[in-house]
Structure formats: C-alpha cells, structure tokens
C-alpha cells in the first residue's frame, strides 16, 4: 500500500497528466550537461598541459580526480535523496556541476582546475543516478521504454558531439569555453527543474551508513583511480600506485559487501541482487559495458594516430554512431514497452559481436566510408542496449528502493567501464614495441631526409603501423569474446517469448485502481 501510494504521488500527481513530460524535459536538459562534459574535456588535455606548462602526468589529474569524485559521490546519492528529498539533492548536484564548471573556466592554476573538476565530479555523481530515478518514477511501466529511449538519445548524442565542440573551441583558442558552455545549459536545467519537479519529502528516519560511506568511497575511488592511471600508461599495471589502488579497492569492496548485507539501512542495497531481473541485467550490463565502449575508445586512437585525422575530424567520422544510436534508442524503447527488454538487448549484443569482429579486421588503408558504415551498425546496436539494460535492471525493483538501486547500477557500470578501457589500452599497447621515429621533419615530409635516414624512417613507420594494427586486432577480438558472453547472459532477461509482467506493472495497476474515478 505504501509503495502504491508513493507511485501515484511521485509518478503522476493527481490531475496533472503532463507532469511526466516535464520531468523528462528536466532530466534531459540537466544531464545533457553532465554527459557532454565526459568527452569534451578529453580533446583539450594537451592544450591544458601547454596552457599551464605542466607534464602529461600532471595534466592527467584533470580527468583522474573527476573520475575519482564521480565514483565516490555516486553511492552517496541514494542516501541523500532518501534523507533530504530527491528533487532537492538532484538540483544540488546540478548546481555543484555548474559551480565547478564556472571555477574551471576561471582557474588560474592547474591545482585549482583539478579542485574545480572534483566539484564537477561530485555534482555529476549525485545528479546522474537521481535523474534516472526521477525519470523511472515519473512514467508508468507501459511508457518507460519510450521515455528512456528519448533519454537514450541524449545519453549517446552528448558524448558524441563533445569532441567536436571541444576540438572547435581548442582550434579557436577558446579553452575556457570548454567549461563555460556548461553554464547556460546548467542554468536552464536548474530553472526548469525548480519549476517543474514535485518534491517527494525526505525522511529524518533515514540514517547515515558511516561504515558504508567510508568503504564505498575507498573501494570505488581506489579502483577508478588505479584504472585511470593504468589506462593512460599502457604498461601502467605494474605502477606501484595502480597495484596499491587495486588491492586497496578490492579489499575495501569485499568488506563493504559484508558490512552492507548486515546493515539495517545500507548505503547501497546489495540485497537488490536477490531480485533475478536486477541481478542478471546488472551482470550483463557490466560485461556488456566493455563491449559497448570498445569502439568509442579504440577507434578515435586509430583515426588520429594511424590515419592522421584531427580530433575534430575523428569526431565527425564517429558522428554516424550517435545518429544511428539516437534513432534506434527510441524504437528500442517502444519495443521494450510491448514485449520486454530481452529481444532488443540480445539483438543489440549480436550486432555488437558481429560489428566488433569486423572492426578487428580493419587495416591501415580501410575505407573511411566502410568504417562509417560499421559505426552506423554499432550505433543501432548501442541504441538497442544502453537504456533497455537500465529498464531491465529496475523492472522489478520496488519503487521505495529505487533511490538505492540507480546508484548501484551507475557505480558498477562506471567501474566496469573504467576497468574495460584500461584493459583494452593495455592489450593495444602490449603489441607495440617501438615508437614512431623521432627524426621525421615537421609536417611529416621525409623526402628531405638523406637516403639512409629516409629508408630507416620508412621502416620504422611501417613497423609501428603494423604493430598498432596487430594491437588493435587483439583488443577488438577480446571485446568480441566479451560480447558473446553478454549475449548468453542477456538471454535470461525478462521479456518475449516468455511471459512479461513485472511486479512494478502490477503495482501500477493496483495504484490506478485505487485512484478516484474522476482522475484522468
């Protein structure tokens, strides 16, 4: 009865049929800013290094500390939402992100920039899972697929245009605007969120799980920090900081799991894994995340390092992935509303497996047109999977536990994505034993070199290219195997051809029956 009442009050206020669409608009605008920032900063890293006159390892902290703050804040979001109210904490997260962006743009030193990025990470870690919870609550079960499909357009389009915007701003010497462009989007998101969202009051009875907070921060933070270093340094798995981070992180998460399963009011409700659909969808999503983000990480490197494309040009080549994904995301949501998430997710991973195998065959002279075709196929697959996997995970979660479920989904996905990128980077660089020749004249014209030096440079270039292609093949084949595992796991998700009737749908039907007949 309590959960049914919660559904009717939070999902669709009486007599307000348009509320769900206002929630969708609020979440789309607010989280567009957060998701966009995840890629727009990457293309500016070298420019930031030159601007502040620091080393590559120092400038890397701009990304590493953001990732660390994001990983620490995400588990906290559910407790904060339950304690102080979801609307209030969601808007606080957006406000922190806007404040961090403003401070980043004006930062006079790298240290202050890194500190401001940490504020951004905290804001993003709070707002992302709560935005998902708001969206899930606002729509009845029969419309969640369509709603998440629309949100999925933002989820894939924002990171796709990030490199384009970042590259254009860097090329035009507008480095600070990489951060300032968040301000108008964030202000709009805060304004409509304040006006549109209805507050579900928090409860003073919700207690802070201090051991859980400490252990989750230590566990997720240490692993995310270690993998961010390992991913950047290729052979960085032997770095003492990486080893220490992984050991501390894994031990902390083991203790965290034991503590949380015994806690009366846990920070992250691990008991949710007793729900079959939640457990299967999360495991499939964690495995599939590596396969999903393989091309997005590996292909830009190939285009820029081997094909000589600029960051902006590489972004244009990758754009068909986002466009195709936006198209299929909405259709996949409508399909899931009718027959459940199993079919679109399984079909998506089959396409990913085929597509990844094709990427493993690309060479130094593969047609850019053919690569763009492969990206369209991959985009269709990503749209089938990315939001439906969240729907599948949350399908049978009681609405009263939703604020704790979405951070758990986000935290595990972030961790696996970070680990996956680091592992793929290691596989790629393990095949490369030489560097590009250093004696090539500016502009790459080796014809001006003496004959012996020219031949040596050509041999070095060809050897490097061959090794890079080999490393790329190994990384994609590893991703291909992971995609096959994801297919097998996804077969066990709910949906056609089995019976498709979630407990959430039953709750919604019961709630609708209890509402007065004049409410439409």
C-alpha positions in Angstrom: 0.0 0.0 0.0 2.8 2.4 0.9 4.6 1.8 -2.4 1.4 2.1 -4.4 0.7 5.5 -2.8 4.3 6.5 -3.5 3.9 5.7 -7.1 0.8 7.8 -7.6 2.2 10.8 -5.8 5.6 10.8 -7.3 5.0 9.4 -10.7 1.9 11.3 -11.8 0.4 13.9 -9.5 -3.4 13.8 -9.5 -4.9 15.7 -12.4 -1.5 16.5 -13.9 -1.1 14.3 -17.0 1.7 16.4 -18.3 4.0 16.1 -15.3 5.9 13.1 -16.7 6.9 15.1 -19.8 8.1 18.0 -17.6 10.3 15.5 -15.7 11.6 14.1 -18.9 12.5 17.6 -20.2 14.2 18.5 -16.9 16.3 15.3 -16.7 17.3 15.5 -20.4 18.5 19.1 -20.2 20.2 18.7 -16.8 22.0 15.5 -17.6 22.9 16.6 -21.1 25.4 19.0 -19.5 26.9 16.3 -17.3 27.2 13.7 -20.0 28.6 16.2 -22.5 31.4 17.1 -20.2 32.6 13.5 -20.1 34.1 13.7 -23.5 34.5 17.4 -24.3 37.5 17.7 -21.9 39.4 14.8 -23.4 40.4 16.6 -26.6 41.6 19.6 -24.7 44.0 17.8 -22.4 47.1 18.6 -24.5 46.1 22.3 -24.7 45.6 22.4 -20.9 49.0 20.9 -20.5 50.6 23.7 -22.6 48.4 26.4 -21.1 49.5 25.6 -17.5 53.1 24.4 -18.5 52.8 21.1 -16.8 53.7 17.5 -17.6 51.3 14.9 -19.1 51.1 13.0 -15.8 50.2 16.2 -14.0 47.5 17.3 -16.5 46.0 13.7 -16.4 44.8 14.6 -12.9 42.2 16.8 -14.5 40.4 13.6 -15.6 41.6 11.2 -12.9 40.3 13.3 -10.0 37.0 14.0 -11.7 36.6 10.2 -12.2 37.5 9.7 -8.5 35.0 12.2 -7.3 32.3 10.8 -9.5 32.9 7.3 -8.1 32.8 8.5 -4.5 29.6 10.6 -4.9 27.5 8.1 -6.9 26.9 5.7 -4.0 26.0 8.6 -1.7 23.2 9.9 -3.9 20.6 7.4 -2.9 21.0 8.1 0.8 21.0 11.9 0.3 17.8 11.6 -1.8 16.0 9.5 0.8 17.2 11.7 3.6 16.7 15.2 2.2 14.4 14.7 -0.9 15.2 13.6 -4.4 14.3 16.9 -6.1 16.5 18.9 -3.6 19.5 16.7 -4.0 19.2 16.3 -7.7 19.2 20.1 -8.1 22.0 20.4 -5.7 24.1 18.0 -7.9 23.4 20.2 -11.0 24.2 23.3 -9.0 27.6 21.9 -7.9 28.3 20.9 -11.5 27.6 24.4 -12.7 29.7 25.9 -9.9 32.6 23.6 -10.7 32.3 24.5 -14.4 32.5 28.2 -13.6 35.5 27.7 -11.3 37.2 25.6 -14.0 36.8 28.3 -16.6 38.5 30.9 -14.3 41.1 28.6 -12.7 44.5 30.4 -12.8 46.5 27.3 -11.9 46.3 23.5 -12.6 45.8 22.8 -8.9 42.7 25.0 -8.8 41.4 23.5 -12.0 41.8 20.0 -10.6 39.9 21.1 -7.4 37.1 22.5 -9.5 36.9 19.3 -11.6 36.4 17.4 -8.3 33.4 19.7 -7.6 32.1 18.8 -11.0 32.6 15.1 -10.3 30.7 15.3 -7.0 27.8 17.1 -8.7 27.7 14.6 -11.6 27.9 11.6 -9.3 24.9 12.9 -7.4 22.7 14.0 -10.3 23.1 11.2 -12.7 21.6 8.3 -10.7 18.9 10.5 -9.1 17.9 11.8 -12.6 17.4 8.2 -13.7 15.3 7.5 -10.6 13.1 10.6 -11.3 12.5 9.6 -14.8 11.7 6.0 -13.9 9.2 7.1 -11.3 7.5 9.7 -13.5 6.4 7.3 -16.2 4.0 4.3 -15.8 5.5 1.0 -16.7 3.9 0.9 -20.2 5.6 4.1 -21.2 9.1 3.7 -19.5 10.7 2.3 -22.6 9.7 5.2 -24.7 10.8 7.7 -22.1 14.2 6.0 -21.6 14.5 5.8 -25.4 14.2 9.6 -25.6 16.7 10.0 -22.7 19.0 7.5 -24.5 19.2 9.9 -27.4 20.9 12.4 -25.1 23.0 9.6 -23.5 24.7 8.8 -26.8 24.5 12.1 -28.6 26.0 14.3 -25.9 29.3 12.4 -25.7 29.5 12.1 -29.5 29.4 15.9 -30.0 31.7 16.5 -27.1 34.9 16.0 -29.2 33.5 18.2 -32.0 32.8 21.1 -29.7 36.0 20.6 -27.7 38.1 20.4 -30.9 36.5 23.5 -32.4 37.0 25.5 -29.2 40.6 24.4 -28.9 41.3 25.3 -32.5 39.9 28.8 -32.0 41.8 29.3 -28.8 38.7 29.3 -26.6 40.0 26.9 -24.0 37.9 28.3 -21.1 34.7 27.9 -23.0 35.1 24.2 -22.8 33.8 24.7 -19.2 31.7 27.9 -19.8 29.5 26.2 -22.3 28.1 24.2 -19.3 26.7 27.4 -17.7 23.7 28.2 -19.9 22.7 24.5 -20.2 23.0 24.1 -16.4 21.1 27.3 -15.6 18.3 26.2 -17.9 18.3 22.7 -16.2 18.2 24.2 -12.7 15.4 26.7 -13.7 13.0 24.2 -15.2 13.9 21.6 -12.5 13.0 24.1 -9.8 9.7 25.0 -11.6 8.7 21.6 -12.9 9.7 18.9 -10.4 7.5 17.9 -7.5 9.3 17.1 -4.3 8.9 13.8 -2.5 10.0 14.8 1.0 12.9 13.0 2.6 12.7 11.3 5.9 14.7 12.1 9.1 14.4 8.4 10.0 16.9 7.5 7.2 20.2 7.0 9.0 23.7 7.6 7.5 25.6 4.4 7.0 29.0 5.7 8.0 31.0 2.5 7.5 29.3 2.0 4.1 30.2 5.6 3.1 33.8 5.2 4.1 34.2 1.8 2.5 32.4 2.7 -0.8 34.5 5.8 -1.2 37.7 3.9 -0.6 36.7 0.9 -2.7 35.2 2.6 -5.8 37.5 5.6 -5.6 40.7 3.4 -5.4 39.7 1.2 -8.3 38.7 4.1 -10.5 41.9 6.0 -9.7 44.1 2.9 -10.4 42.4 2.1 -13.7 42.6 5.7 -14.9 46.4 5.6 -14.4 46.8 2.1 -16.0 44.7 3.1 -19.0 46.8 6.1 -19.7 50.2 4.5 -19.3 49.8 1.3 -21.2 52.1 -0.8 -19.1 50.9 1.0 -16.1 49.5 -2.1 -14.4 53.0 -2.5 -12.8 52.9 1.0 -11.5 53.0 0.8 -7.6 50.1 3.3 -7.5 48.0 1.0 -9.7 48.8 -2.1 -7.7 48.1 -0.3 -4.4 44.9 1.2 -5.7 43.5 -2.1 -7.0 44.5 -4.1 -3.8 43.0 -1.4 -1.5 39.9 -1.0 -3.7 39.1 -4.7 -3.9 39.7 -5.4 -0.2 37.5 -2.4 0.6 34.7 -3.6 -1.6 34.8 -7.1 -0.1 34.5 -5.6 3.4 31.9 -3.2 2.1 29.8 -6.0 0.7 29.9 -7.9 4.1 29.0 -4.7 6.0 26.2 -3.7 3.7 24.5 -7.1 3.7 24.3 -6.9 7.5 23.4 -3.3 7.8 19.7 -2.5 8.7 19.8 0.7 6.5 22.7 0.1 4.0 24.2 2.9 1.8 23.9 0.6 -1.3 21.2 -2.1 -1.0 23.1 -5.2 -2.2 20.1 -7.2 -1.3 18.6 -6.0 -4.6 20.8 -8.7 -6.2 18.3 -11.2 -4.8 15.9 -9.9 -7.5 16.6 -12.1 -10.5 16.0 -9.4 -13.2 18.1 -6.9 -11.3 21.0 -9.3 -10.9 21.0 -10.6 -14.4 20.6 -7.2 -16.0 23.4 -5.7 -13.9 25.9 -8.5 -14.6 25.0 -8.4 -18.3 25.4 -4.6 -18.3 28.7 -4.8 -16.5 30.1 -7.3 -19.0 28.5 -5.5 -22.0 29.8 -2.1 -21.0 33.3 -3.2 -22.0 32.0 -4.4 -25.4 29.8 -1.3 -25.8 32.6 1.2 -25.2 35.4 -0.6 -27.0 35.0 1.1 -30.4 34.3 4.5 -28.8 37.7 4.3 -27.1 39.8 2.4 -29.7 38.7 3.9 -32.9 39.5 7.6 -32.3 43.1 6.5 -31.5 43.3 4.6 -34.8 41.9 7.5 -36.7 44.2 10.1 -35.2 47.4 8.1 -34.8 47.3 6.0 -38.0 45.1 7.9 -40.3 46.3 11.4 -39.4 42.8 12.8 -38.6 42.4 15.7 -36.2 40.3 15.3 -33.1 37.6 17.3 -34.8 37.8 15.2 -38.0 37.7 12.0 -35.9 34.6 13.3 -34.2 32.9 13.9 -37.5 33.7 10.3 -38.6 32.2 9.0 -35.3 29.1 11.1 -35.6 27.1 8.4 -37.5 27.3 6.2 -34.5 25.5 8.8 -32.4 22.9 9.5 -35.1 22.1 5.8 -35.6 22.0 5.2 -31.9 19.6 8.0 -31.3 17.3 6.6 -34.0 17.3 3.0 -32.6 17.2 4.1 -28.9 13.7 5.5 -29.3 12.5 2.5 -31.4 14.0 0.0 -28.9 12.2 1.7 -26.0 8.9 1.3 -27.8 9.6 -2.3 -28.5 10.6 -2.9 -24.8 7.3 -1.4 -23.7 5.4 -4.0 -25.7 7.5 -7.2 -25.4 10.1 -6.5 -22.7 13.8 -5.7 -22.9 15.1 -9.2 -23.7 14.8 -9.2 -27.5 16.3 -5.7 -28.2 19.2 -6.3 -25.8 20.0 -9.8 -27.2 19.7 -8.4 -30.8 21.9 -5.5 -29.8 24.7 -7.6 -28.4 24.6 -9.9 -31.5 25.1 -6.8 -33.7 27.9 -5.7 -31.3 29.6 -9.1 -31.6 29.4 -9.1 -35.4 30.4 -5.4 -35.6 33.4 -5.9 -33.3 34.7 -8.8 -35.3 34.5 -6.6 -38.4 36.5 -3.8 -36.6 39.2 -6.4 -35.7 39.8 -6.8 -39.5 40.4 -3.1 -40.3 43.8 -2.2 -41.8 45.8 1.0 -42.4 44.1 1.6 -45.7 40.5 0.5 -44.8 38.0 2.9 -46.5 36.7 5.6 -44.2 33.3 5.1 -45.8 33.3 1.4 -44.7 34.4 2.4 -41.2 31.4 4.9 -41.0 29.1 2.1 -42.2 30.4 -0.1 -39.3 29.8 2.8 -36.9 26.2 3.0 -38.1 25.7 -0.7 -37.4 27.3 -0.2 -34.0 25.1 2.8 -33.3 22.0 0.8 -34.0 23.2 -1.8 -31.5 24.1 0.7 -28.8 20.6 2.2 -29.1 19.0 -1.3 -28.6 21.1 -2.0 -25.5 22.1 1.0 -23.4 18.8 2.2 -22.0 16.9 -1.1 -22.1 19.6 -2.6 -19.8 18.7 0.0 -17.2 15.0 -0.7 -17.7 15.6 -4.4 -17.3 17.6 -3.8 -14.1 15.0 -1.6 -12.5 12.0 -3.5 -13.8 11.1 -5.4 -10.6 12.7 -3.1 -8.1 10.1 -1.8 -5.6 9.6 2.0 -6.0 10.5 2.6 -2.4 14.0 1.1 -3.0 14.6 2.9 -6.4 16.8 5.6 -5.0 19.2 3.0 -3.8 19.0 0.9 -7.0 20.0 3.5 -9.5 23.3 4.5 -7.8 24.2 0.8 -7.6 23.6 0.4 -11.3 25.6 3.6 -12.1 28.5 2.7 -9.8 29.0 -0.8 -11.1 28.8 0.4 -14.7 31.3 3.3 -14.1 33.7 0.9 -12.5 33.5 -1.7 -15.3 33.8 0.9 -18.0 37.0 2.3 -16.4 38.4 -1.2 -16.0 37.5 -2.2 -19.5 39.1 0.9 -21.1 42.3 0.3 -19.1 42.4 -3.4 -20.1 41.8 -2.6 -23.8 44.5 0.1 -23.7 46.9 -2.5 -22.2 46.1 -5.1 -24.9 46.6 -2.5 -27.6 50.0 -1.2 -26.3 51.3 -4.7 -25.5 51.7 -5.3 -29.2 53.6 -2.1 -29.8 57.3 -2.5 -29.1 58.6 0.6 -30.9 57.6 4.3 -31.1 57.1 6.4 -34.2 60.5 7.6 -35.5 61.6 10.9 -33.9 63.7 12.1 -36.8 60.8 12.9 -39.1 60.8 16.6 -40.2 58.0 18.9 -39.2 55.0 18.2 -41.3 55.9 14.6 -41.9 57.8 15.1 -45.2 60.6 12.5 -45.1 61.6 13.2 -48.7 64.0 15.8 -47.5 66.0 13.3 -45.4 69.2 11.7 -46.7 68.5 8.3 -48.4 69.7 6.1 -45.4 67.7 8.1 -42.9 64.7 8.2 -45.2 64.7 4.4 -45.5 65.2 3.9 -41.7 62.2 6.3 -41.1 60.0 4.4 -43.5 60.9 1.1 -42.0 60.2 2.5 -38.5 56.8 3.9 -39.6 55.7 0.7 -41.3 56.8 -1.4 -38.3 54.9 0.9 -35.9 51.8 0.8 -38.1 51.9 -3.0 -38.4 52.3 -3.4 -34.6 49.5 -0.9 -33.9 47.1 -2.7 -36.3 48.0 -6.0 -34.5 47.3 -4.5 -31.1 44.0 -3.1 -32.4 43.0 -6.6 -33.7 43.9 -8.2 -30.3 41.9 -5.6 -28.4 38.8 -5.9 -30.7 38.9 -9.7 -30.6 39.0 -9.6 -26.7 35.9 -7.3 -27.0 34.3 -9.8 -29.4 34.6 -12.6 -26.8 33.1 -10.3 -24.1 30.2 -9.5 -26.4 29.5 -13.2 -26.8 29.3 -13.6 -23.0 26.9 -10.7 -22.9 24.7 -12.4 -25.4 24.5 -15.5 -23.3 23.7 -13.5 -20.2 21.0 -11.4 -21.9 19.1 -14.4 -23.0 18.0 -14.8 -19.3 16.5 -11.3 -19.1 12.7 -10.9 -18.9 10.6 -10.5 -22.0 9.2 -12.2 -25.1 8.9 -15.1 -25.8 8.3 -15.7 -22.1 5.5 -14.1 -20.0 6.2 -10.4 -19.5 4.5 -9.0 -16.4 6.7 -7.1 -13.9 5.9 -6.5 -10.3 6.2 -2.8 -11.0 3.5 -3.1 -13.6 1.3 -4.9 -11.1 1.9 -2.2 -8.5 1.0 0.5 -11.1 -2.2 -1.3 -12.0 -3.1 -1.6 -8.3 -2.4 2.1 -7.8 -4.5 3.1 -10.8 -7.4 1.1 -9.4 -7.2 2.8 -6.1 -7.3 6.3 -7.6 -10.7 8.2 -7.7 -12.6 7.7 -10.9 -12.6 11.4 -11.8 -8.8 11.5 -12.0 -7.6 11.1 -15.6 
